[in-house]
Amino acid sequence: MATFAKILTFHLPSDEVASLLEILDARLTPRSEQHHGFRGLLCLEMSEGPNRSQVFVVSKWHHANLVEAEEIAARWWDEASEVLGVGIARSTCEVLRDIPGYHL
């Protein structure tokens, strides 16, 4: 069963990261969790100095639901782009290995 990762990359002023997380929690998470093919999401921040961050949002999807993932991501990122005023690079990769950690 193939899994794919949708990777979204963009830059933000560091003080905008909290707004991104609010948008992520309010708009993307509820939409994604409703879809059977959704396998999880990871949001990463990499500092590029005191005032700028590069952000990576990686969502995992079952292959059969990749088209649905594209639609969800496109709608959400159009909204987020407008609110945050950022351009977003999008890519899709096949997940070759996904090793889960210990769950309590």
Residue, then its C-alpha position, 0 to 999 in steps of 0.5 A: m500500500a503506497t503512501f505519499a507525502k505532500i510537502l509545502t515549503f515557504h518563508l515567513p517572518s518569525d512573528e507570523v508562525a503563531s498565525l500559521l499554527e492558528i490557521l493550520d489548527a482551525r482550517l487544515t486539521p479538521r478538513s484533513e482528519q475527515h478523509h480516510g486516506f489522511r495518514g498524518l501531518l508534520c509542521l516544521e520550522m527552521s530559523e533563517g535568522p532572528n526574524r525569518s523562518q522557513v516552514f515545511v508542512v508534510s502531510k501523509w496520504h494513502h495513494a488512492n486518496l492523493v487527488e483528494a489530498e491535492e484538492i484539500a491542500a490547494r484550497w487550504w494553501d490558497e486561503a493561507s497564502e492570502v492571509l499570510g501573504v506568502g508564496i508556497a512551493r508544493s511537491t509530492c514524494e513517495v514515502l519509501r519508509d515510515i517507521p513509527g515510534y513507540h505510542l503510549 
